[in-house]
């Protein structure tokens, strides 16, 4: 039977140290290192002055644009490649122009069967009295859809670049609670003129959109007129009153619905036309307001997108937000 070793004596044995090391109950560096408080680091003036001068020399060497070899090489290369690119572009343009058919030739592409079909069969196939509208919103409706999306994407880009997202705080940190700082304060003459002109402007824009398939006009021109009316109302009465009926959410919803309606309408038209399926949408009587098939609906969609885009551009460049 082994003899029990006292605890103090057992701690001095190798087995006790191994046990403490295995279970991590003892710090191996305890009472073995001489820990002293570190003295605060102080640097003499001569060392500071030397380091500052070296830093200044390195900074001047890196950012010396006149004597920096890499910068000079880049500048020369940039100028040379710019001249070469311009010469190449001029050569390509002159080469393309030299291959154009002579002006006034009867066999020119402008006189081919495409334009002849627009003029001769446009009224029968599209139902639009206005040949230009029938061409834009029927024969070339897919291209017009792309143009409408370009306007929407341009508005989104302006929102990303100019929008103030810090809870209606400007770049200087002040809260933009008073929108009247962005327009004349209670201008009686401007407000009176706006009350007289804005309703006829809106009515005229709607008339241009709805009559685009019957005469000059359409979604682009009518939307521009309505957008101008919104801008006039904004300048006269301020953001607070304008945002009661037209704000950022309103624009997003209207644009989404207009573009979605345009896509669905023309997708149906493209599908039926490509597969020679007779469309169930009648063209109506030429000259009537409810005629030309889907062109009236597409004009309304384009007008909504254009009006909202014009107003949004103006607001973002002026204030940075709705």
Secondary structure, DSSP 8 states (H G I E B T S, - for coil): ------HHHHTTSHHHHHHHHHHT-S-TTTTTS-----------HHHHHHHHHHHHHHHHHHS-TTT-HHHHHHHHHHHHHHHHHHHHHHHHHHHHHHTS--TT-TTSGGGSHHHHHHHHHHHHHH--SSHHHHIIIIITHHHHHHHHHHHHHHHHHHHHHH---SSSB-TTS-B---GGGGS-SS-HHHHHHHHHHHHHHHHHHHHHHHTTTTSS--HHHHHHHHHHHHHHHHHHHHHHHHTTT--HHHHHHHHHHHHHHHHHHHHHHHHHHHTT---SS----TTSSS-STTHHHHHHHHHHHHHHHHHHHHHHHHTS--
